Amino acid sequence: MSNDAFWNQVNSLDTPGKVENQVGSITLLSDGNIEYEGSYTSDLNASQLESIADGGFTSIYAGGYGNYAALTVLRHR
């Protein structure tokens, strides 16, 4: 895999799955939670960890070198 600016993605909870880049991966589970592993994931701050724990994810992306993203449905607390 090259360092081109492209993103591997899982677009829907209907097809949960895993996307990877050169240094790690992110997995969308059918319940809207995510799992992640690899380089840079230990650098997450408290706010990021709280957001991940809240779940509700609908899409995930991995691209470039150590870049990850996950989308959620907007919820009111």
Secondary structure by P-SEA (a helix, b strand, c coil): cccccbbbbbcccccccccccccccccccccccccccccccccccaaaaaaaaaccccbbbbcccbbbbbbbccccc
